[in-house]
């Protein structure tokens, strides 16, 4: 499958997103190869049209910081709720904190994101 993801550079230029550059940046920042791959895949899995390099690198380094603080990070985790199961895009926990994140993109304001059907 061809890489159809594009990213906007600080100059405003739209270019093809290159996951290898993100992985290399994470390795230079101290991530292990496995951590760099997992973070890059999380970014790819939650991709939204119109992202800037600044947004991507900020999120990637936030995830790296979470790993450095002893968090175990899951992507696409499903957790039981009171009435329904909840799928979250990112779920991280350490001994004292739980952090979860949901990534949504809608190109129409009429669409609603909720658990009701």
C-alpha positions in Angstrom: 0.0 0.0 0.0 1.3 3.4 -0.9 1.9 6.0 1.8 -1.0 8.4 1.3 -0.3 10.3 4.5 0.9 13.9 4.0 2.2 16.3 6.6 2.7 20.1 6.7 6.2 21.4 7.4 6.7 24.6 9.3 7.1 26.4 6.0 3.5 25.3 5.1 4.8 22.9 2.4 2.8 19.7 2.2 5.1 16.6 1.9 4.7 12.8 2.2 5.0 11.6 5.8 8.0 9.4 6.3 7.7 7.2 9.4 11.5 6.4 9.1 12.3 10.0 10.0 10.1 9.9 13.0 11.7 6.6 14.2 15.2 8.1 13.7 14.2 11.2 15.8 12.9 9.0 18.6 16.1 6.9 18.6 18.1 10.1 18.8 15.9 11.1 21.7 16.8 7.9 23.6 14.0 5.5 22.6 14.9 1.8 22.1 14.2 0.4 18.6 11.1 -1.3 19.9 9.8 1.8 21.6 10.5 3.9 18.5 8.5 1.4 16.4 5.6 1.2 18.9 5.3 5.0 19.1 5.6 5.5 15.3 2.9 2.9 14.8 0.6 4.6 17.4 1.0 7.9 15.5 0.3 6.1 12.2 -2.8 4.3 13.6 -4.3 7.6 14.9 -3.4 9.6 11.8 -5.5 12.7 11.0 -5.5 14.7 7.8 -3.8 18.1 8.0 -1.2 17.3 10.7 1.9 19.4 11.0 5.3 18.1 11.8 5.2 20.0 15.1 2.0 18.2 16.1 3.4 14.8 15.2 6.7 15.2 16.9 5.0 16.8 20.0 2.8 13.7 20.4 5.6 11.3 19.7 7.8 12.8 22.3 4.9 12.9 24.8 4.5 9.2 24.3 8.2 8.7 24.7 8.1 10.7 28.0 5.3 8.5 29.2 7.4 5.4 28.6 10.3 7.0 30.4 8.1 7.5 33.5 7.5 3.8 33.7 4.2 3.7 31.9 3.1 0.6 30.0 1.4 1.8 26.9 -1.3 -0.1 24.9 -2.9 1.0 21.7 -6.4 0.1 20.8 -7.2 -1.1 24.3 -10.8 -2.2 25.3 -11.9 -1.7 28.9 -15.2 -2.6 30.5 -17.4 0.3 31.6 -20.6 0.3 33.6 -22.9 -0.1 30.5 -20.7 -0.7 27.5 -17.1 -1.6 26.7 -14.9 1.3 25.8 -12.2 1.2 23.2 -9.5 3.8 23.6 -6.7 4.6 21.2 -4.0 5.0 23.8 -4.1 3.5 27.3 -1.1 4.0 29.6 -0.6 3.1 33.3 2.2 3.1 35.8 2.1 2.4 39.6 0.2 5.6 40.4 -1.5 6.9 37.2 -3.7 5.8 34.4 -3.8 7.9 31.2 -6.0 7.2 28.2 -6.5 9.1 25.0 -9.0 9.0 22.2 -8.2 10.3 18.7 -11.2 11.3 16.6 -11.4 12.9 13.2 -14.6 13.9 11.5 -14.8 16.0 8.4 -18.5 16.9 9.1 -19.8 18.7 12.1 -23.1 16.7 11.9 -21.4 13.4 12.9 -21.5 12.6 16.6 -19.0 10.5 18.7 -20.7 8.7 21.5 -21.7 5.2 22.8 -25.4 5.6 22.1 -26.9 4.1 18.9 
